């Protein structure tokens, strides 16, 4: 089967280069063009390489970066993956969708549009139907977003728990890696030996996006979930992997062992469809008293193509009517480029890419 040719926008950034990593030898998609600002035009990927934990093929490193041109992209590529900063992404993504190019975006620009899904295939795959409400859908173009990187790791275990026992209240405190701020992240003099208890707009994004994703699609709109959602967000001196401390009140009261089985046994549409990047076990439950940890668990997920796509849960316990746990996810893979690639795989499987 011939692969679909795709464009990567923001190829000089961390998320853009994660896209390139995940698209190398992908069974559905083949990179046709790498795009960034005019400052990078004509440079090879090797000249602007930022990822330190992946060895790219020589032909990938030799790929030449071009200035973003929606017209050129629409002629040469069937879909686009956007790793652009949100302020730049907004107009480019609309231009591409208008030109008939489906856009799978990591940016926040369009997440809260009522006709744009904030999608995690394990959580809310029916929301993909929202693209049919977009004006550009008739010309085959649309926009799909993945959520904020900190919301992603939280949403998957919450979905499993909500399905089984119902959520009444969720309070989360995040300990977020510096790579979540893009390259080069946070200045070392600010973050080394320090914790910064503020990330602009992060708490608001988490609270809104979680309720949208766990809401239900009714007709042409999403009815947000009705549980209480509260977030506190901090930046910590960790390279990759967002750790989150979660306290929950549920509508039913399972035992801790029942809750563990609920999480470890959770499977969803990507697993049933055997999508290429879907982890065989999307939620890994650890019983050790000191796990999960970013250095040990950020790259969790099997098979090899799904490394970094699983969410790890640990220290699950109950105090009175409240349940407590820590969760960990890889912020630039599961919470970034991998989330968008997973969304495109679902759209491919649902025959929305033609």
C-alpha positions in Angstrom: 0.0 0.0 0.0 1.4 3.4 -0.9 2.1 5.6 2.0 0.6 9.1 2.4 3.0 11.9 2.0 3.1 14.3 4.9 4.6 17.6 5.9 6.2 18.5 9.2 5.8 22.1 10.3 8.2 23.4 12.9 11.0 21.0 12.0 13.6 22.9 13.9 11.8 22.6 17.3 11.7 19.7 19.8 8.1 18.7 18.9 8.9 18.9 15.2 11.9 16.7 15.5 9.9 14.2 17.6 7.5 14.1 14.6 10.4 13.3 12.3 11.6 10.6 14.7 8.1 8.9 14.9 7.5 9.2 11.2 10.7 7.5 10.1 9.7 4.2 8.5 6.0 4.7 9.6 3.7 2.1 7.9 1.1 4.7 6.9 3.0 8.0 6.4 6.1 9.2 4.6 7.7 12.6 5.1 7.6 14.7 2.0 8.8 18.0 3.3 10.2 19.6 6.4 9.2 23.2 7.1 10.1 26.0 9.4 10.6 29.8 9.4 12.6 31.6 6.7 15.6 31.8 9.1 16.1 28.0 8.7 15.4 27.8 5.0 18.0 25.8 3.2 19.5 24.2 6.3 19.7 20.4 6.7 18.0 18.7 9.6 21.5 17.8 10.8 22.4 21.5 11.1 19.5 22.3 13.5 19.3 18.9 15.4 18.1 19.2 19.0 17.1 15.7 20.0 19.9 13.9 21.8 18.2 10.5 22.4 17.4 9.3 18.9 19.7 8.3 16.0 18.2 9.5 12.7 18.9 7.8 9.4 21.5 9.7 7.2 18.9 10.4 4.6 16.7 12.0 7.2 19.6 14.1 8.5 20.3 15.3 5.0 16.7 16.5 4.4 16.6 20.2 3.6 14.3 22.5 5.5 12.0 24.8 3.5 10.1 28.0 4.5 6.5 27.3 5.3 4.2 27.7 2.2 0.6 26.5 2.5 0.3 26.5 -1.2 3.3 24.3 -1.8 2.4 22.0 1.0 -1.2 21.6 -0.3 0.2 20.5 -3.7 2.8 18.1 -2.4 1.5 16.6 0.9 -1.7 14.9 1.9 -1.6 16.0 5.5 0.5 18.1 7.9 1.8 17.6 11.4 2.2 20.9 13.2 4.8 21.5 15.8 4.6 25.2 15.5 4.3 27.7 18.4 0.7 28.5 19.0 0.9 32.2 18.0 2.4 31.2 14.6 0.3 28.0 14.2 -3.1 29.6 14.3 -3.1 31.2 10.8 -1.0 28.6 9.0 -3.2 25.7 10.2 -6.4 27.5 9.0 -4.7 28.2 5.6 -3.8 24.6 5.2 -7.2 23.3 6.2 -8.8 25.7 3.8 -6.5 24.4 1.1 -7.7 20.9 1.7 -4.9 19.6 4.0 -5.8 17.9 7.2 -3.7 19.3 10.1 -2.8 17.3 13.2 -1.6 20.0 15.6 0.3 20.1 18.8 -0.5 23.8 19.3 -3.2 25.2 21.6 -4.5 27.7 19.0 -7.7 25.9 18.1 -8.2 23.5 21.0 -11.2 25.2 22.4 -13.0 25.8 19.1 -16.3 24.0 19.4 -15.8 22.2 16.1 -12.2 21.1 16.8 -11.6 17.9 18.8 -9.0 17.8 21.5 -8.2 14.2 20.9 -6.6 11.3 22.6 -7.8 8.1 20.8 -7.8 6.1 24.0 -10.0 8.7 25.7 -12.4 10.2 23.3 -12.2 8.7 19.8 -15.9 9.6 18.9 -14.9 13.3 19.2 -13.1 12.8 15.9 -16.5 13.2 14.2 -16.3 16.9 15.1 -14.1 17.5 12.0 -17.2 16.9 9.9 -18.6 20.1 11.3 -15.7 22.2 10.1 -16.3 24.4 7.1 -13.2 23.1 5.4 -14.2 19.4 5.7 -16.0 19.5 2.4 -12.7 20.2 0.7 -11.0 17.4 2.7 -9.2 19.8 5.1 -9.7 19.9 8.8 -7.9 20.5 12.1 -7.4 18.0 14.9 -5.5 18.9 18.1 -3.9 16.9 20.8 -4.1 18.3 24.3 -1.6 20.1 26.5 1.2 17.7 27.4 0.3 17.7 31.1 -3.4 17.0 30.4 -2.5 14.0 28.2 -0.9 11.9 30.9 -3.7 12.6 33.3 -6.6 12.1 30.9 -5.9 8.4 30.0 -6.1 7.0 33.6 -9.0 9.3 34.4 -10.9 7.9 31.4 -10.4 4.4 32.7 -11.5 5.3 36.2 -14.5 7.5 35.1 -15.8 4.6 32.9 -15.7 2.2 35.8 -16.5 4.2 38.9 -17.4 7.8 38.0 -15.3 10.9 38.8 -16.6 13.4 41.3 -13.5 15.6 41.9 -9.9 15.6 40.6 -7.0 17.7 42.1 -3.7 17.5 40.3 -0.3 18.9 41.0 2.2 18.6 38.2 6.0 18.5 38.3 6.8 19.3 34.6 10.0 18.7 32.7 11.9 21.6 31.2 11.5 20.2 27.7 7.8 21.1 28.0 8.9 24.7 27.5 10.4 23.9 24.1 14.1 24.2 23.2 16.2 25.2 25.1 13.6 25.0 27.8 14.1 27.0 31.0 17.4 28.9 31.5 19.6 26.7 33.7 20.3 29.5 36.2 16.5 29.6 36.9 15.8 25.9 37.1 18.9 24.1 38.5 18.3 23.4 42.2 14.9 25.0 41.9 11.2 24.5 41.4 9.2 27.2 39.6 5.5 27.0 40.8 4.0 28.8 37.8 3.7 27.9 34.1 1.7 30.5 32.2 -1.9 29.4 31.3 -1.0 25.7 32.1 -3.5 25.3 34.9 -6.3 26.8 32.9 -5.5 24.6 29.9 -5.5 21.4 32.1 -8.8 22.2 33.7 -10.6 23.1 30.5 -9.1 20.4 28.3 -9.7 17.6 30.7 -13.4 18.5 31.0 -13.7 18.8 27.2 -12.0 15.5 26.5 -14.0 13.5 29.1 -17.2 15.2 28.0 -19.7 13.5 25.6 -20.4 14.3 22.0 -24.1 15.3 21.5 -25.1 16.2 18.0 -22.7 18.9 16.8 -21.1 19.8 20.1 -19.4 18.5 23.2 -21.1 18.6 26.7 -18.2 19.0 29.1 -17.7 16.5 31.9 -19.4 17.6 35.2 -16.8 16.7 37.8 -14.7 19.3 39.7 -11.2 19.7 38.1 -8.4 21.6 39.9 -4.8 22.0 38.8 -1.5 23.3 40.2 1.5 23.3 37.9 5.2 23.6 38.6 8.4 23.3 36.5 11.2 21.1 37.9 14.8 20.4 36.8 14.0 17.2 34.8 14.7 16.8 31.1 11.8 14.7 29.9 8.7 13.3 31.7 5.9 15.0 33.5 5.1 13.6 37.0 1.7 14.4 38.4 0.3 13.9 41.9 -3.4 13.2 41.7 -6.1 13.1 44.4 -9.6 12.0 43.5 -13.1 11.5 44.9 -15.1 8.9 43.0 -18.9 8.3 42.8 -18.3 4.7 43.8 -15.7 3.3 46.2 -13.7 0.5 44.8 -10.8 -1.1 46.7 -7.3 -0.1 45.8 -6.8 -3.5 44.2 -9.9 -3.1 42.1 -8.7 0.3 41.0 -5.3 -1.1 40.0 -7.0 -3.9 37.9 -9.2 -1.2 36.3 -6.2 0.7 35.2 -3.9 -2.1 34.1 -6.7 -3.8 32.2 -7.8 -0.7 30.3 -7.8 -1.0 26.5 -9.4 1.3 24.0 -9.9 1.7 20.3 -6.2 2.2 19.3 -5.4 -1.2 20.9 -8.4 -2.9 19.2 -7.4 -1.4 15.9 -3.8 -2.2 16.5 -2.7 1.2 15.4 1.1 1.4 14.8 2.1 3.7 17.6 -0.5 2.5 20.2 1.1 0.8 23.2 -0.1 -2.7 23.9 -0.7 -1.7 27.5 -1.7 2.0 27.6 -1.6 2.3 31.4 1.3 0.5 33.3 0.7 0.1 37.0 3.8 -0.1 39.2 3.7 -1.6 42.7 7.1 -0.3 43.9 6.9 2.4 46.6 9.2 4.8 44.7 7.8 4.6 41.2 7.1 6.1 38.7 10.2 8.2 38.1 11.1 10.1 34.9 14.5 8.5 34.5 13.0 5.0 34.7 9.5 5.3 33.3 9.3 8.2 30.8 9.9 5.9 27.8 7.4 3.2 28.9 5.5 1.4 26.2 5.7 -1.7 23.9 6.3 -2.5 21.1 9.4 -0.5 20.2 7.5 2.0 18.1 5.3 2.8 21.1 8.2 3.7 23.4 7.1 6.8 25.4 3.4 6.3 24.6 2.3 4.5 27.8 1.3 6.2 31.0 2.7 4.9 34.2 0.7 4.9 37.4 2.1 4.3 40.9 1.6 4.8 44.6 -2.1 4.2 44.3 -3.7 4.4 47.8 -6.8 5.4 49.6 -7.3 7.8 52.5 -10.9 8.0 53.7 -13.0 8.6 50.7 -10.1 10.0 48.6 -7.8 8.1 46.2 -4.3 9.2 45.6 -1.7 8.3 42.9 1.3 9.5 40.9 1.2 9.3 37.1 4.0 9.9 34.6 4.1 10.4 30.9 6.6 11.4 28.3 5.7 15.0 27.5 7.2 15.4 24.0 6.2 11.9 22.8 2.9 10.9 24.4 2.0 14.5 25.3 3.4 16.0 22.1 4.3 14.6 18.7 3.2 11.0 19.5 -0.3 12.3 20.4 -0.7 13.9 17.0 0.7 10.9 15.1 -1.8 8.7 17.1 -4.6 11.0 16.1 -3.6 10.8 12.4 -3.5 7.0 12.7 -7.0 6.9 14.0 -8.2 9.2 11.2 -6.5 6.9 8.7 -8.2 3.9 10.2 -11.5 5.7 10.1 -11.0 6.5 6.4 -11.1 10.3 7.0 -7.9 10.8 5.1 -8.6 10.4 1.3 
